[in-house]
Amino acid sequence: NDVSFVAIGRRYARMDEIGVPFALTVDLDTLEGKGPTVRERDSTEQVRVPESELVMVLTNLCNGLQTWEQMVSKYGLIQASTE
């Protein structure tokens, strides 16, 4: 619903403001087994990552072993829901 979308938007804004490069979100789709989303601060793009790969993905991104573009190529972009 709109309230949850606004709340996550505020959280993203706070994380962006303090310079957190990647934000992890657990949503209803995550609970249904589709994996959490990882959001990149500079582009605001999001990918959905399988839970089994999450630690590796975040480690590689934070240590510069893989680029955001490589993550997008591998997992594909998702659109944030506004419903």
Backbone bond lengths (Angstrom), bond angles and torsions (degrees), N, CA, C in turn:
res aa  C-N    CA-C-N  psi(-1)  N-CA   C-N-CA  omega(-1)  CA-C   N-CA-C  phi
1 N - - - 1.451 - - 1.508 110.28 -
2 D 1.302 118.49 173.36 1.461 123.16 -176.46 1.515 112.73 -60.40
3 V 1.319 117.03 -38.67 1.461 120.75 -177.20 1.522 110.64 -60.97
4 S 1.323 118.01 -45.11 1.463 120.05 -179.02 1.523 110.90 -68.21
5 F 1.343 117.61 -36.23 1.463 120.23 178.17 1.526 110.60 -64.03
6 V 1.324 117.11 -42.83 1.466 120.91 178.57 1.521 109.91 -64.63
7 A 1.328 117.19 -41.17 1.464 120.81 -179.39 1.524 111.45 -62.78
8 I 1.327 117.70 -44.57 1.464 119.05 179.58 1.522 110.27 -68.50
9 G 1.317 117.14 -35.11 1.469 120.39 176.19 1.517 111.84 -60.48
10 R 1.320 116.95 -40.68 1.469 121.09 177.46 1.521 110.84 -65.63
11 R 1.324 115.87 -40.84 1.471 119.32 178.83 1.518 110.63 -64.11
12 Y 1.333 116.72 -44.00 1.463 119.68 176.74 1.524 110.33 -59.28
13 A 1.324 117.00 -43.72 1.464 120.78 -179.63 1.523 111.47 -60.58
14 R 1.331 116.95 -41.47 1.473 120.24 177.61 1.523 111.40 -63.46
15 M 1.307 116.43 -43.74 1.468 120.36 179.90 1.527 110.37 -65.64
16 D 1.333 117.00 -40.65 1.467 121.06 177.50 1.522 110.42 -60.93
17 E 1.319 115.65 -42.99 1.461 121.69 -177.16 1.527 112.53 -60.94
18 I 1.331 116.70 -38.13 1.466 118.76 -178.48 1.529 112.22 -91.37
19 G 1.327 117.21 -0.80 1.455 120.47 171.94 1.517 116.46 92.10
20 V 1.320 118.12 19.26 1.467 120.55 178.02 1.533 107.58 -71.26
21 P 1.344 118.51 119.11 1.467 119.59 -173.52 1.522 115.10 -72.31
22 F 1.342 117.66 -29.59 1.460 121.28 -177.54 1.517 109.69 -136.77
23 A 1.325 115.66 133.94 1.467 120.68 178.71 1.522 108.78 -115.66
24 L 1.308 115.75 137.60 1.458 123.20 179.21 1.522 108.64 -105.69
25 T 1.323 116.73 131.87 1.460 121.06 179.52 1.521 110.67 -127.66
26 V 1.315 114.88 131.02 1.466 122.06 172.50 1.521 106.28 -104.66
27 D 1.331 116.42 120.28 1.459 121.35 -178.53 1.529 109.82 -126.20
28 L 1.310 116.95 -171.20 1.462 120.43 -179.44 1.527 112.25 -61.00
29 D 1.333 116.86 -37.85 1.463 119.83 177.79 1.527 110.99 -63.37
30 T 1.325 116.80 -35.04 1.463 120.63 176.62 1.516 109.66 -61.83
31 L 1.325 116.21 -44.76 1.455 120.81 -178.49 1.534 112.15 -66.73
32 E 1.337 115.86 -21.20 1.464 120.95 177.17 1.526 111.87 -89.66
33 G 1.340 116.36 8.99 1.455 120.82 175.44 1.510 116.22 91.09
34 K 1.335 117.69 11.60 1.465 120.27 -178.17 1.525 113.17 -90.31
35 G 1.327 117.96 -3.96 1.458 121.53 178.51 1.516 112.36 90.31
36 P 1.329 116.68 154.50 1.465 121.45 178.36 1.525 111.65 -75.86
37 T 1.318 115.63 165.82 1.461 119.62 175.52 1.516 109.60 -100.38
38 V 1.318 114.26 147.12 1.463 122.15 172.54 1.520 105.55 -117.97
39 R 1.330 115.90 128.02 1.467 122.00 -177.79 1.520 109.15 -114.02
40 E 1.317 116.25 133.22 1.461 121.99 178.57 1.525 108.82 -94.36
41 R 1.316 116.19 127.73 1.460 122.40 -173.61 1.520 113.54 -58.61
42 D 1.330 118.43 -50.48 1.460 120.55 -170.40 1.524 113.26 -68.27
43 S 1.324 117.11 -37.62 1.471 120.32 -178.86 1.524 112.20 -96.53
44 T 1.319 117.27 -18.57 1.473 126.45 -172.43 1.532 111.97 62.20
45 E 1.318 117.16 16.78 1.454 121.34 177.44 1.526 109.48 -78.19
46 Q 1.345 115.12 156.17 1.457 120.78 -179.77 1.521 110.83 -132.28
47 V 1.332 114.70 144.33 1.460 121.59 171.60 1.521 107.81 -126.12
48 R 1.313 116.53 152.14 1.463 121.48 175.41 1.518 106.67 -103.14
49 V 1.333 115.78 125.57 1.464 122.55 -173.11 1.531 109.44 -115.22
50 P 1.325 117.78 135.16 1.465 119.45 175.02 1.533 110.14 -59.29
51 E 1.325 116.18 140.29 1.463 120.16 -178.36 1.524 111.95 -54.80
52 S 1.318 116.62 -36.88 1.466 120.58 -177.88 1.529 112.96 -65.55
53 E 1.327 117.88 -18.25 1.463 122.35 -178.47 1.526 112.98 -107.77
54 L 1.314 117.48 -2.86 1.455 121.71 -171.09 1.529 113.44 -60.19
55 V 1.318 117.81 -49.31 1.468 120.53 -178.22 1.522 109.98 -60.93
56 M 1.332 116.98 -44.98 1.460 120.89 179.31 1.531 111.27 -61.09
57 V 1.334 116.53 -44.93 1.465 121.07 -179.01 1.529 110.54 -61.01
58 L 1.327 117.35 -50.62 1.464 119.98 -178.87 1.520 111.84 -64.28
59 T 1.331 116.99 -40.13 1.467 120.76 177.78 1.518 110.43 -61.42
60 N 1.326 116.73 -47.57 1.463 120.51 -179.25 1.520 112.31 -64.17
61 L 1.321 117.30 -41.49 1.465 120.13 178.61 1.526 111.17 -65.21
62 C 1.315 116.56 -47.22 1.469 120.19 -176.16 1.527 112.59 -69.04
63 N 1.324 117.29 -27.86 1.471 120.99 179.76 1.524 112.82 -95.60
64 G 1.333 116.81 5.36 1.457 120.68 177.45 1.518 114.28 71.81
65 L 1.333 117.67 18.25 1.461 120.69 -179.78 1.524 112.02 -81.15
66 Q 1.330 116.62 -21.39 1.459 122.85 173.88 1.516 108.22 -140.33
67 T 1.320 115.05 150.79 1.461 120.43 179.76 1.519 110.29 -94.27
68 W 1.315 115.12 163.57 1.455 119.99 175.62 1.529 110.07 -60.69
69 E 1.324 116.77 -39.74 1.454 120.67 179.98 1.534 110.97 -59.71
70 Q 1.333 117.10 -36.80 1.465 119.83 176.92 1.530 110.98 -66.53
71 M 1.326 116.82 -37.01 1.463 120.31 177.80 1.526 110.82 -65.78
72 V 1.324 115.93 -42.78 1.471 120.37 179.29 1.525 109.65 -63.17
73 S 1.323 116.31 -42.10 1.459 120.47 179.60 1.528 111.09 -62.63
74 K 1.323 116.90 -40.12 1.465 121.09 -177.34 1.527 112.88 -75.61
75 Y 1.345 117.12 -43.65 1.471 120.68 -171.39 1.526 114.30 -105.13
76 G 1.323 117.72 -19.81 1.452 121.13 -178.14 1.522 112.29 79.35
77 L 1.314 115.19 149.75 1.471 120.16 -179.81 1.530 110.08 -78.52
78 I 1.314 114.70 148.84 1.462 120.05 170.89 1.516 107.47 -115.82
79 Q 1.289 115.69 155.13 1.461 121.93 177.74 1.517 108.50 -97.57
80 A 1.315 116.64 132.93 1.472 120.37 176.72 1.517 108.15 -69.07
81 S 1.314 115.56 136.05 1.460 120.50 179.99 1.521 110.15 -79.53
82 T 1.326 115.42 137.68 1.468 120.02 176.79 1.514 110.43 -110.52
83 E 1.316 117.20 9.85 1.477 120.79 -178.69 1.501 111.31 -86.39
